[in-house]
């Protein structure tokens, strides 16, 4: 996200089209022989919160990660009809079985944090923030809160 925002600030083109793209916040391990990718569990999404609204406003369709998002990101999800999905934390070895192909498309020098194009099938995700304002973190807590 930071590199994308730097490119945008410099008036340069992004290495991937944002329109309806989904970004998975992950830092996969190297691929073992015969696999397209190694363990590939989600990383904490909140670290990207200061950059995400701008990308959502430019057409990003969704994000996948783990953990709660800021109100600013949730507002941008609603404003843009986007979605934030949570993957199961700690299950990267299982998640990699859903990834059928992996291709580095930008910032190869960042290693595991480079931008990769993934083709996934049957990836287990939960809608965390939807375009109608639903948020599993605050909604879930509210159900069990005692007043």
KOLNUGU-625731 format. One record per residue: x, y negated, z negated of N, C-alpha, C, O in turn; residue number from 1; residue in one letter. Coordinates in Angstrom, 1 decimal. Layout:
BEGIN
+--------+--------+--------+--------+--------+--------+--------+--------+--------+--------+--------+--------+------+------+
:   n.c1 :   n.c2 :   n.c3 :  ca.c1 :  ca.c2 :  ca.c3 :   c.c1 :   c.c2 :   c.c3 :   o.c1 :   o.c2 :   o.c3 : resi : resn :
+--------+--------+--------+--------+--------+--------+--------+--------+--------+--------+--------+--------+------+------+
:      X :      Y :      Z :      X :      Y :      Z :      X :      Y :      Z :      X :      Y :      Z :  NUM :    A :
...
+--------+--------+--------+--------+--------+--------+--------+--------+--------+--------+--------+--------+------+------+
***
This chain:
BEGIN
+--------+--------+--------+--------+--------+--------+--------+--------+--------+--------+--------+--------+------+------+
:   n.c1 :   n.c2 :   n.c3 :  ca.c1 :  ca.c2 :  ca.c3 :   c.c1 :   c.c2 :   c.c3 :   o.c1 :   o.c2 :   o.c3 : resi : resn :
+--------+--------+--------+--------+--------+--------+--------+--------+--------+--------+--------+--------+------+------+
:    0.8 :    1.2 :    0.0 :    0.0 :    0.0 :    0.0 :    0.9 :   -1.3 :    0.0 :    0.6 :   -2.2 :    0.7 :    1 :    X :
:    1.9 :   -1.2 :   -0.8 :    2.8 :   -2.4 :   -0.9 :    3.4 :   -2.7 :    0.5 :    3.5 :   -3.8 :    0.9 :    2 :    X :
:    3.9 :   -1.6 :    1.1 :    4.6 :   -1.8 :    2.4 :    3.5 :   -2.3 :    3.4 :    3.8 :   -3.1 :    4.3 :    3 :    X :
:    2.3 :   -1.8 :    3.4 :    1.3 :   -2.2 :    4.3 :    1.0 :   -3.7 :    4.1 :    0.9 :   -4.4 :    5.1 :    4 :    X :
:    0.9 :   -4.1 :    2.9 :    0.6 :   -5.5 :    2.6 :    1.8 :   -6.4 :    3.0 :    1.5 :   -7.5 :    3.5 :    5 :    X :
:    3.0 :   -5.9 :    2.9 :    4.1 :   -6.7 :    3.3 :    4.1 :   -6.9 :    4.9 :    4.3 :   -8.0 :    5.4 :    6 :    X :
:    3.8 :   -5.8 :    5.6 :    3.6 :   -5.9 :    7.0 :    2.5 :   -6.9 :    7.4 :    2.7 :   -7.7 :    8.3 :    7 :    X :
:    1.4 :   -6.8 :    6.7 :    0.3 :   -7.7 :    7.0 :    0.7 :   -9.2 :    6.7 :    0.4 :  -10.1 :    7.5 :    8 :    X :
:    1.4 :   -9.4 :    5.6 :    1.9 :  -10.8 :    5.3 :    2.8 :  -11.3 :    6.4 :    2.8 :  -12.5 :    6.7 :    9 :    X :
:    3.6 :  -10.4 :    7.0 :    4.5 :  -10.8 :    8.1 :    3.9 :  -10.9 :    9.4 :    4.5 :  -11.2 :   10.4 :   10 :    X :
:    2.5 :  -10.6 :    9.5 :    1.8 :  -10.6 :   10.8 :    2.1 :   -9.4 :   11.7 :    1.9 :   -9.5 :   12.9 :   11 :    X :
:    2.7 :   -8.4 :   11.1 :    3.0 :   -7.2 :   11.9 :    1.9 :   -6.2 :   11.9 :    1.0 :   -6.2 :   11.0 :   12 :    X :
:    1.9 :   -5.3 :   12.9 :    1.0 :   -4.2 :   13.0 :    1.3 :   -3.1 :   12.0 :    2.4 :   -2.8 :   11.7 :   13 :    X :
:    0.2 :   -2.5 :   11.4 :    0.4 :   -1.3 :   10.5 :    0.7 :   -0.1 :   11.3 :    0.3 :    0.0 :   12.5 :   14 :    X :
:    1.4 :    0.9 :   10.7 :    1.8 :    2.1 :   11.4 :    0.6 :    3.1 :   11.7 :    0.8 :    4.0 :   12.4 :   15 :    X :
:   -0.5 :    2.8 :   11.0 :   -1.7 :    3.7 :   11.2 :   -2.9 :    2.7 :   11.4 :   -2.9 :    1.7 :   10.8 :   16 :    X :
:   -3.9 :    3.2 :   12.1 :   -5.1 :    2.4 :   12.1 :   -5.9 :    2.5 :   10.8 :   -6.0 :    3.7 :   10.4 :   17 :    X :
:   -6.3 :    1.5 :   10.2 :   -7.0 :    1.5 :    8.9 :   -8.5 :    1.9 :    9.1 :   -9.1 :    2.4 :    8.2 :   18 :    X :
:   -9.1 :    1.5 :   10.2 :  -10.5 :    1.7 :   10.4 :  -10.9 :    3.1 :   10.1 :  -10.5 :    4.1 :   10.8 :   19 :    X :
:  -11.7 :    3.3 :    9.0 :  -12.3 :    4.5 :    8.6 :  -11.2 :    5.6 :    8.1 :  -11.6 :    6.7 :    7.9 :   20 :    X :
:  -10.0 :    5.2 :    8.0 :   -9.0 :    6.1 :    7.5 :   -9.2 :    6.3 :    6.0 :   -9.8 :    5.5 :    5.3 :   21 :    X :
:   -8.6 :    7.4 :    5.5 :   -8.7 :    7.8 :    4.1 :   -7.2 :    8.0 :    3.6 :   -6.5 :    8.7 :    4.2 :   22 :    X :
:   -6.9 :    7.3 :    2.6 :   -5.5 :    7.4 :    2.0 :   -5.5 :    8.3 :    0.8 :   -6.3 :    8.1 :   -0.1 :   23 :    X :
:   -4.7 :    9.3 :    0.8 :   -4.5 :   10.2 :   -0.4 :   -3.3 :    9.8 :   -1.1 :   -2.2 :    9.8 :   -0.6 :   24 :    X :
:   -3.4 :    9.3 :   -2.4 :   -2.3 :    9.0 :   -3.2 :   -1.7 :   10.2 :   -3.8 :   -2.2 :   10.8 :   -4.7 :   25 :    X :
:   -0.6 :   10.6 :   -3.2 :    0.1 :   11.8 :   -3.6 :    1.6 :   11.7 :   -3.2 :    2.0 :   10.9 :   -2.4 :   26 :    X :
:    2.4 :   12.5 :   -3.9 :    3.9 :   12.6 :   -3.6 :    4.2 :   14.0 :   -3.5 :    4.8 :   14.6 :   -4.4 :   27 :    X :
:    3.9 :   14.6 :   -2.4 :    4.1 :   16.1 :   -2.2 :    5.6 :   16.5 :   -2.3 :    6.5 :   15.8 :   -2.1 :   28 :    X :
:    5.7 :   17.8 :   -2.7 :    7.0 :   18.4 :   -2.8 :    7.4 :   18.9 :   -1.4 :    6.5 :   19.0 :   -0.5 :   29 :    X :
:    8.7 :   19.2 :   -1.1 :    9.0 :   19.7 :    0.2 :    8.3 :   21.0 :    0.5 :    7.9 :   21.8 :   -0.4 :   30 :    X :
:    8.0 :   21.2 :    1.8 :    7.3 :   22.4 :    2.3 :    8.1 :   23.6 :    2.1 :    9.3 :   23.7 :    2.6 :   31 :    X :
:    7.6 :   24.7 :    1.5 :    8.3 :   26.0 :    1.5 :    8.1 :   26.6 :    2.9 :    7.3 :   26.2 :    3.7 :   32 :    X :
:    9.0 :   27.5 :    3.2 :    8.9 :   28.2 :    4.5 :    7.5 :   28.7 :    4.9 :    6.9 :   29.4 :    4.1 :   33 :    X :
:    7.1 :   28.3 :    6.1 :    5.8 :   28.8 :    6.5 :    4.6 :   28.0 :    6.1 :    3.5 :   28.3 :    6.5 :   34 :    X :
:    4.8 :   26.9 :    5.4 :    3.8 :   26.0 :    4.9 :    4.0 :   24.6 :    5.5 :    5.1 :   24.2 :    5.7 :   35 :    X :
:    2.9 :   23.8 :    5.7 :    3.1 :   22.5 :    6.2 :    3.5 :   21.5 :    5.2 :    4.0 :   20.4 :    5.5 :   36 :    X :
:    3.3 :   21.8 :    3.9 :    3.6 :   20.9 :    2.8 :    3.7 :   21.7 :    1.5 :    3.2 :   22.8 :    1.4 :   37 :    X :
:    4.4 :   21.1 :    0.6 :    4.6 :   21.7 :   -0.8 :    3.4 :   21.3 :   -1.7 :    2.4 :   20.9 :   -1.2 :   38 :    X :
:    3.6 :   21.5 :   -2.9 :    2.6 :   21.1 :   -3.9 :    2.2 :   19.6 :   -3.6 :    3.0 :   18.8 :   -3.5 :   39 :    X :
:    0.9 :   19.4 :   -3.6 :    0.4 :   18.1 :   -3.2 :   -0.8 :   17.6 :   -4.0 :   -1.9 :   17.5 :   -3.5 :   40 :    X :
:   -0.6 :   17.4 :   -5.3 :   -1.6 :   16.9 :   -6.2 :   -1.7 :   15.4 :   -6.2 :   -0.8 :   14.7 :   -5.7 :   41 :    X :
:   -2.8 :   14.9 :   -6.7 :   -3.0 :   13.4 :   -6.6 :   -2.1 :   12.7 :   -7.7 :   -1.7 :   13.3 :   -8.7 :   42 :    X :
:   -1.9 :   11.4 :   -7.4 :   -1.2 :   10.6 :   -8.3 :   -2.1 :    9.5 :   -8.8 :   -3.2 :    9.4 :   -8.2 :   43 :    X :
:   -1.8 :    8.8 :   -9.8 :   -2.6 :    7.8 :  -10.4 :   -2.9 :    6.7 :   -9.4 :   -2.0 :    6.0 :   -9.0 :   44 :    X :
:   -4.2 :    6.5 :   -9.1 :   -4.6 :    5.5 :   -8.1 :   -4.5 :    4.1 :   -8.6 :   -4.3 :    3.2 :   -7.8 :   45 :    X :
:   -4.6 :    3.9 :   -9.9 :   -4.7 :    2.5 :  -10.4 :   -3.4 :    1.7 :  -10.1 :   -3.5 :    0.5 :  -10.1 :   46 :    X :
:   -2.3 :    2.4 :   -9.8 :   -1.1 :    1.6 :   -9.5 :   -1.2 :    0.9 :   -8.1 :   -0.5 :    0.0 :   -7.8 :   47 :    X :
:   -2.2 :    1.3 :   -7.3 :   -2.4 :    0.6 :   -6.0 :   -3.6 :   -0.4 :   -6.1 :   -3.9 :   -1.0 :   -5.1 :   48 :    X :
:   -4.1 :   -0.6 :   -7.3 :   -5.3 :   -1.5 :   -7.3 :   -5.1 :   -2.9 :   -6.9 :   -6.0 :   -3.6 :   -6.3 :   49 :    X :
:   -3.9 :   -3.5 :   -7.0 :   -3.6 :   -4.8 :   -6.6 :   -3.5 :   -5.0 :   -5.1 :   -3.7 :   -6.1 :   -4.6 :   50 :    X :
:   -3.3 :   -3.8 :   -4.4 :   -3.2 :   -3.9 :   -2.9 :   -4.5 :   -3.3 :   -2.2 :   -4.8 :   -3.7 :   -1.1 :   51 :    X :
:   -5.2 :   -2.5 :   -2.9 :   -6.4 :   -1.8 :   -2.2 :   -7.5 :   -2.6 :   -1.7 :   -7.9 :   -2.4 :   -0.6 :   52 :    X :
:   -7.9 :   -3.7 :   -2.4 :   -9.0 :   -4.5 :   -1.9 :   -8.8 :   -5.1 :   -0.5 :   -9.7 :   -5.1 :    0.4 :   53 :    X :
:   -7.6 :   -5.5 :   -0.3 :   -7.2 :   -6.1 :    1.1 :   -7.4 :   -5.0 :    2.2 :   -7.9 :   -5.3 :    3.2 :   54 :    X :
:   -6.9 :   -3.8 :    1.9 :   -6.9 :   -2.8 :    2.9 :   -8.4 :   -2.3 :    3.1 :   -8.7 :   -2.0 :    4.2 :   55 :    X :
:   -9.1 :   -2.3 :    2.1 :  -10.6 :   -1.9 :    2.2 :  -11.3 :   -3.0 :    3.1 :  -12.1 :   -2.7 :    3.9 :   56 :    X :
:  -11.0 :   -4.3 :    2.8 :  -11.6 :   -5.3 :    3.6 :  -11.2 :   -5.3 :    5.1 :  -11.8 :   -5.8 :    5.9 :   57 :    X :
:  -10.0 :   -4.6 :    5.4 :   -9.6 :   -4.5 :    6.7 :  -10.1 :   -3.2 :    7.4 :   -9.7 :   -2.9 :    8.5 :   58 :    X :
:  -10.9 :   -2.4 :    6.7 :  -11.5 :   -1.3 :    7.3 :  -11.2 :    0.1 :    6.7 :  -11.7 :    1.1 :    7.2 :   59 :    X :
:  -10.3 :    0.2 :    5.7 :  -10.0 :    1.4 :    5.1 :  -11.3 :    2.1 :    4.6 :  -12.1 :    1.4 :    3.9 :   60 :    X :
:  -11.5 :    3.3 :    5.0 :  -12.8 :    4.0 :    4.7 :  -12.8 :    4.6 :    3.3 :  -13.9 :    4.7 :    2.7 :   61 :    X :
:  -11.7 :    5.0 :    2.8 :  -11.7 :    5.6 :    1.5 :  -10.3 :    5.9 :    0.9 :   -9.3 :    5.7 :    1.6 :   62 :    X :
:  -10.3 :    6.3 :   -0.3 :   -9.0 :    6.6 :   -1.0 :   -9.3 :    7.9 :   -1.8 :  -10.4 :    8.2 :   -2.3 :   63 :    X :
:   -8.2 :    8.7 :   -2.0 :   -8.3 :    9.9 :   -2.8 :   -7.1 :    9.8 :   -3.8 :   -6.0 :    9.4 :   -3.4 :   64 :    X :
:   -7.4 :   10.1 :   -5.0 :   -6.4 :   10.0 :   -6.1 :   -6.9 :   10.6 :   -7.4 :   -7.8 :   11.5 :   -7.4 :   65 :    X :
:   -6.4 :   10.1 :   -8.5 :   -6.9 :   10.5 :   -9.8 :   -7.0 :    9.2 :  -10.6 :   -6.2 :    8.3 :  -10.5 :   66 :    X :
:   -8.0 :    9.2 :  -11.5 :   -8.1 :    8.1 :  -12.5 :   -9.0 :    7.0 :  -12.1 :   -9.4 :    6.9 :  -10.9 :   67 :    X :
:   -9.3 :    6.2 :  -13.1 :  -10.2 :    5.1 :  -12.9 :   -9.6 :    4.0 :  -12.0 :   -8.4 :    3.8 :  -12.0 :   68 :    X :
:  -10.5 :    3.2 :  -11.4 :  -10.1 :    2.1 :  -10.6 :  -10.5 :    0.8 :  -11.2 :  -11.5 :    0.8 :  -12.1 :   69 :    X :
:   -9.9 :   -0.3 :  -10.9 :  -10.3 :   -1.6 :  -11.4 :  -11.6 :   -2.1 :  -10.9 :  -12.1 :   -1.6 :   -9.8 :   70 :    X :
:  -12.2 :   -3.1 :  -11.5 :  -13.5 :   -3.6 :  -11.0 :  -13.3 :   -4.2 :   -9.7 :  -14.2 :   -4.2 :   -8.8 :   71 :    X :
:  -12.2 :   -4.9 :   -9.4 :  -11.9 :   -5.5 :   -8.1 :  -11.9 :   -4.4 :   -7.0 :  -12.5 :   -4.7 :   -5.9 :   72 :    X :
:  -11.3 :   -3.3 :   -7.2 :  -11.4 :   -2.2 :   -6.2 :  -12.8 :   -1.7 :   -6.1 :  -13.2 :   -1.4 :   -5.0 :   73 :    X :
:  -13.5 :   -1.5 :   -7.2 :  -14.9 :   -1.0 :   -7.1 :  -15.7 :   -1.9 :   -6.3 :  -16.6 :   -1.5 :   -5.6 :   74 :    X :
:  -15.5 :   -3.2 :   -6.6 :  -16.3 :   -4.2 :   -5.8 :  -16.0 :   -4.2 :   -4.3 :  -16.9 :   -4.3 :   -3.5 :   75 :    X :
:  -14.7 :   -3.9 :   -4.0 :  -14.3 :   -3.8 :   -2.6 :  -14.9 :   -2.5 :   -1.9 :  -15.2 :   -2.5 :   -0.7 :   76 :    X :
:  -15.0 :   -1.5 :   -2.7 :  -15.6 :   -0.2 :   -2.2 :  -17.0 :   -0.5 :   -1.8 :  -17.5 :   -0.1 :   -0.8 :   77 :    X :
:  -17.8 :   -1.2 :   -2.7 :  -19.2 :   -1.5 :   -2.5 :  -19.3 :   -2.4 :   -1.3 :  -20.1 :   -2.2 :   -0.4 :   78 :    X :
:  -18.5 :   -3.5 :   -1.3 :  -18.6 :   -4.5 :   -0.2 :  -18.3 :   -3.9 :    1.2 :  -18.9 :   -4.4 :    2.2 :   79 :    X :
:  -17.5 :   -2.9 :    1.2 :  -17.1 :   -2.4 :    2.5 :  -17.7 :   -1.0 :    2.9 :  -17.4 :   -0.4 :    3.9 :   80 :    X :
:  -18.6 :   -0.5 :    2.0 :  -19.3 :    0.7 :    2.3 :  -18.3 :    1.9 :    2.3 :  -18.4 :    2.8 :    3.1 :   81 :    X :
:  -17.3 :    1.8 :    1.4 :  -16.2 :    2.8 :    1.4 :  -16.5 :    3.8 :    0.2 :  -17.6 :    3.8 :   -0.3 :   82 :    X :
:  -15.5 :    4.6 :   -0.1 :  -15.6 :    5.6 :   -1.1 :  -14.2 :    5.8 :   -1.8 :  -13.2 :    5.8 :   -1.1 :   83 :    X :
:  -14.3 :    6.1 :   -3.1 :  -13.1 :    6.6 :   -3.8 :  -13.4 :    8.0 :   -4.3 :  -14.3 :    8.2 :   -5.0 :   84 :    X :
:  -12.5 :    8.9 :   -3.9 :  -12.7 :   10.3 :   -4.3 :  -11.6 :   10.8 :   -5.3 :  -10.4 :   10.3 :   -5.1 :   85 :    X :
:  -11.9 :   11.6 :   -6.2 :  -10.9 :   12.1 :   -7.2 :  -10.6 :   13.5 :   -6.8 :  -11.5 :   14.4 :   -6.6 :   86 :    X :
:   -9.3 :   13.9 :   -6.8 :   -8.9 :   15.2 :   -6.6 :   -8.5 :   15.7 :   -8.0 :   -8.4 :   15.0 :   -9.0 :   87 :    X :
:   -8.4 :   17.0 :   -8.1 :   -8.1 :   17.6 :   -9.4 :   -6.6 :   17.5 :   -9.8 :   -5.7 :   18.0 :   -9.1 :   88 :    X :
:   -6.4 :   16.7 :  -10.9 :   -5.0 :   16.5 :  -11.3 :   -4.4 :   17.8 :  -11.9 :   -5.1 :   18.6 :  -12.5 :   89 :    X :
:   -3.1 :   18.0 :  -11.6 :   -2.5 :   19.2 :  -12.1 :   -2.7 :   20.4 :  -11.2 :   -2.2 :   21.5 :  -11.6 :   90 :    X :
:   -3.3 :   20.2 :  -10.1 :   -3.6 :   21.4 :   -9.3 :   -3.0 :   21.2 :   -7.9 :   -3.6 :   21.7 :   -6.9 :   91 :    X :
:   -1.9 :   20.6 :   -7.8 :   -1.2 :   20.4 :   -6.5 :   -0.8 :   21.6 :   -5.8 :   -0.9 :   21.6 :   -4.5 :   92 :    X :
:   -0.5 :   22.7 :   -6.5 :   -0.1 :   24.0 :   -5.8 :   -1.4 :   24.6 :   -5.2 :   -1.2 :   25.2 :   -4.1 :   93 :    X :
:   -2.5 :   24.3 :   -5.7 :   -3.8 :   24.8 :   -5.1 :   -4.2 :   23.9 :   -4.0 :   -4.7 :   24.3 :   -2.9 :   94 :    X :
:   -4.1 :   22.6 :   -4.2 :   -4.5 :   21.6 :   -3.2 :   -3.7 :   21.8 :   -1.9 :   -4.2 :   21.6 :   -0.8 :   95 :    X :
:   -2.4 :   22.2 :   -2.0 :   -1.6 :   22.3 :   -0.7 :   -2.2 :   23.4 :    0.2 :   -1.9 :   23.4 :    1.4 :   96 :    X :
:   -2.9 :   24.4 :   -0.4 :   -3.5 :   25.4 :    0.4 :   -4.6 :   24.9 :    1.3 :   -5.0 :   25.5 :    2.3 :   97 :    X :
:   -5.1 :   23.7 :    1.0 :   -6.2 :   23.1 :    1.8 :   -5.6 :   22.2 :    3.0 :   -6.3 :   21.8 :    3.9 :   98 :    X :
:   -4.3 :   22.0 :    2.9 :   -3.6 :   21.1 :    3.9 :   -3.1 :   22.0 :    5.0 :   -2.2 :   22.8 :    4.8 :   99 :    X :
:   -3.6 :   21.8 :    6.2 :   -3.3 :   22.7 :    7.3 :   -2.2 :   22.2 :    8.2 :   -1.5 :   22.9 :    8.8 :  100 :    X :
:   -2.0 :   20.8 :    8.2 :   -0.9 :   20.3 :    8.9 :   -0.4 :   19.0 :    8.2 :   -1.2 :   18.3 :    7.6 :  101 :    X :
:    0.8 :   18.6 :    8.4 :    1.4 :   17.4 :    7.8 :    2.4 :   16.8 :    8.8 :    3.3 :   17.5 :    9.3 :  102 :    X :
:    2.3 :   15.5 :    9.1 :    3.2 :   14.9 :   10.0 :    3.6 :   13.5 :    9.4 :    2.7 :   12.7 :    9.1 :  103 :    X :
:    4.8 :   13.2 :    9.2 :    5.3 :   11.9 :    8.8 :    5.1 :   10.9 :    9.9 :    5.5 :   11.1 :   11.0 :  104 :    X :
:    4.3 :    9.8 :    9.6 :    4.0 :    8.8 :   10.6 :    4.7 :    7.5 :   10.3 :    4.7 :    6.6 :   11.2 :  105 :    X :
:    5.1 :    7.3 :    9.1 :    5.8 :    6.0 :    8.8 :    6.6 :    6.1 :    7.5 :    6.3 :    6.9 :    6.6 :  106 :    X :
:    7.6 :    5.2 :    7.4 :    8.4 :    5.0 :    6.3 :    9.1 :    6.4 :    5.8 :    9.0 :    6.7 :    4.6 :  107 :    X :
:    9.6 :    7.1 :    6.7 :   10.3 :    8.4 :    6.5 :   11.3 :    8.3 :    5.4 :   11.5 :    9.2 :    4.6 :  108 :    X :
:   12.0 :    7.1 :    5.3 :   13.0 :    6.9 :    4.2 :   12.5 :    7.0 :    2.8 :   13.3 :    7.1 :    1.9 :  109 :    X :
:   11.2 :    6.9 :    2.6 :   10.6 :    7.0 :    1.3 :   10.4 :    8.5 :    0.8 :    9.9 :    8.7 :   -0.3 :  110 :    X :
:   10.8 :    9.4 :    1.7 :   10.7 :   10.8 :    1.3 :    9.3 :   11.2 :    1.0 :    8.4 :   11.1 :    1.8 :  111 :    X :
:    9.1 :   11.7 :   -0.2 :    7.7 :   12.2 :   -0.6 :    6.7 :   11.1 :   -0.6 :    5.5 :   11.4 :   -0.5 :  112 :    X :
:    7.1 :    9.9 :   -0.6 :    6.1 :    8.8 :   -0.6 :    6.0 :    8.2 :    0.8 :    5.3 :    7.1 :    0.9 :  113 :    X :
:    6.5 :    8.8 :    1.8 :    6.3 :    8.3 :    3.2 :    4.8 :    8.5 :    3.5 :    4.0 :    9.1 :    2.8 :  114 :    X :
:    4.4 :    7.8 :    4.6 :    3.0 :    7.9 :    5.1 :    2.9 :    9.1 :    6.0 :    3.7 :    9.3 :    6.9 :  115 :    X :
:    2.0 :   10.0 :    5.6 :    1.9 :   11.3 :    6.4 :    0.4 :   11.4 :    6.9 :   -0.5 :   10.9 :    6.2 :  116 :    X :
:    0.3 :   12.0 :    8.0 :   -1.0 :   12.3 :    8.5 :   -1.3 :   13.8 :    8.2 :   -0.6 :   14.7 :    8.5 :  117 :    X :
:   -2.4 :   14.0 :    7.4 :   -2.7 :   15.3 :    6.9 :   -4.0 :   15.8 :    7.6 :   -4.9 :   15.0 :    7.8 :  118 :    X :
:   -4.1 :   17.0 :    7.9 :   -5.3 :   17.7 :    8.3 :   -5.7 :   18.6 :    7.2 :   -4.9 :   19.5 :    6.9 :  119 :    X :
:   -6.9 :   18.4 :    6.6 :   -7.3 :   19.2 :    5.5 :   -8.6 :   19.9 :    5.8 :   -9.4 :   19.5 :    6.6 :  120 :    X :
:   -8.8 :   21.0 :    5.1 :  -10.0 :   21.8 :    5.1 :  -10.4 :   22.2 :    3.7 :   -9.6 :   22.6 :    2.9 :  121 :    X :
:  -11.7 :   22.1 :    3.4 :  -12.2 :   22.5 :    2.1 :  -11.5 :   22.0 :    0.9 :  -11.2 :   22.7 :    0.0 :  122 :    X :
:  -11.1 :   20.7 :    1.0 :  -10.4 :   20.0 :    0.0 :  -11.3 :   19.7 :   -1.2 :  -12.3 :   18.9 :   -1.0 :  123 :    X :
:  -11.1 :   20.2 :   -2.4 :  -12.1 :   20.0 :   -3.5 :  -11.9 :   18.5 :   -4.0 :  -10.9 :   18.2 :   -4.6 :  124 :    X :
:  -13.0 :   17.7 :   -3.9 :  -13.0 :   16.3 :   -4.3 :  -14.3 :   16.0 :   -5.0 :  -15.3 :   16.7 :   -4.7 :  125 :    X :
:  -14.3 :   15.0 :   -5.8 :  -15.5 :   14.5 :   -6.5 :  -15.6 :   13.0 :   -6.1 :  -14.6 :   12.3 :   -6.2 :  126 :    X :
:  -16.8 :   12.6 :   -5.8 :  -17.0 :   11.1 :   -5.6 :  -16.9 :   10.4 :   -6.9 :  -17.7 :   10.7 :   -7.8 :  127 :    X :
:  -15.9 :    9.5 :   -7.0 :  -15.7 :    8.8 :   -8.3 :  -16.4 :    7.4 :   -8.2 :  -17.0 :    7.0 :   -9.1 :  128 :    X :
:  -16.2 :    6.7 :   -7.1 :  -16.8 :    5.4 :   -6.9 :  -17.4 :    5.4 :   -5.5 :  -16.8 :    5.6 :   -4.5 :  129 :    X :
:  -18.8 :    5.1 :   -5.5 :  -19.5 :    5.1 :   -4.2 :  -19.9 :    3.7 :   -3.8 :  -19.8 :    2.7 :   -4.6 :  130 :    X :
:  -20.4 :    3.5 :   -2.6 :  -20.7 :    2.2 :   -2.0 :  -22.0 :    1.6 :   -2.6 :  -22.4 :    0.5 :   -2.3 :  131 :    X :
:  -22.6 :    2.4 :   -3.5 :  -23.8 :    1.9 :   -4.2 :  -23.5 :    1.4 :   -5.6 :  -24.4 :    1.0 :   -6.3 :  132 :    X :
:  -22.3 :    1.5 :   -6.0 :  -21.9 :    1.0 :   -7.3 :  -21.7 :    2.1 :   -8.4 :  -21.4 :    1.8 :   -9.5 :  133 :    X :
:  -22.0 :    3.3 :   -8.0 :  -21.8 :    4.5 :   -8.9 :  -20.3 :    4.6 :   -9.2 :  -19.5 :    4.5 :   -8.4 :  134 :    X :
:  -20.1 :    4.9 :  -10.5 :  -18.7 :    5.1 :  -11.0 :  -18.7 :    6.2 :  -12.0 :  -19.3 :    6.0 :  -13.1 :  135 :    X :
:  -18.1 :    7.4 :  -11.7 :  -18.2 :    8.5 :  -12.7 :  -17.6 :    8.2 :  -14.0 :  -17.9 :    8.8 :  -15.0 :  136 :    X :
:  -16.6 :    7.3 :  -14.0 :  -15.9 :    7.0 :  -15.3 :  -16.8 :    6.2 :  -16.2 :  -17.0 :    6.6 :  -17.4 :  137 :    X :
:  -17.4 :    5.1 :  -15.8 :  -18.2 :    4.3 :  -16.7 :  -19.6 :    5.0 :  -16.8 :  -20.1 :    5.0 :  -17.9 :  138 :    X :
:  -20.1 :    5.6 :  -15.8 :  -21.4 :    6.2 :  -15.9 :  -21.3 :    7.4 :  -16.8 :  -22.2 :    7.6 :  -17.6 :  139 :    X :
:  -20.3 :    8.2 :  -16.7 :  -20.1 :    9.3 :  -17.6 :  -19.9 :    9.0 :  -19.0 :  -20.5 :    9.6 :  -19.9 :  140 :    X :
:  -19.2 :    7.9 :  -19.3 :  -19.0 :    7.5 :  -20.7 :  -20.3 :    7.0 :  -21.3 :  -20.6 :    7.2 :  -22.4 :  141 :    X :
:  -21.1 :    6.3 :  -20.4 :  -22.4 :    5.7 :  -20.9 :  -23.3 :    6.8 :  -21.4 :  -24.1 :    6.5 :  -22.3 :  142 :    X :
:  -23.3 :    7.9 :  -20.7 :  -24.2 :    9.0 :  -21.1 :  -24.0 :    9.5 :  -22.5 :  -24.9 :   10.0 :  -23.2 :  143 :    X :
:  -22.7 :    9.4 :  -23.0 :  -22.4 :    9.9 :  -24.3 :  -22.1 :    8.9 :  -25.3 :  -21.7 :    9.2 :  -26.4 :  144 :    X :
:  -22.2 :    7.6 :  -25.0 :  -22.0 :    6.5 :  -25.9 :  -23.1 :    6.4 :  -27.0 :  -24.3 :    6.5 :  -26.6 :  145 :    X :
:  -22.7 :    6.2 :  -28.2 :  -23.7 :    6.0 :  -29.2 :  -23.7 :    4.5 :  -29.5 :  -22.7 :    3.9 :  -29.7 :  146 :    X :
:  -24.9 :    4.0 :  -29.6 :  -25.0 :    2.6 :  -29.8 :  -25.3 :    2.3 :  -31.3 :  -25.4 :    1.1 :  -31.7 :  147 :    X :
+--------+--------+--------+--------+--------+--------+--------+--------+--------+--------+--------+--------+------+------+
***
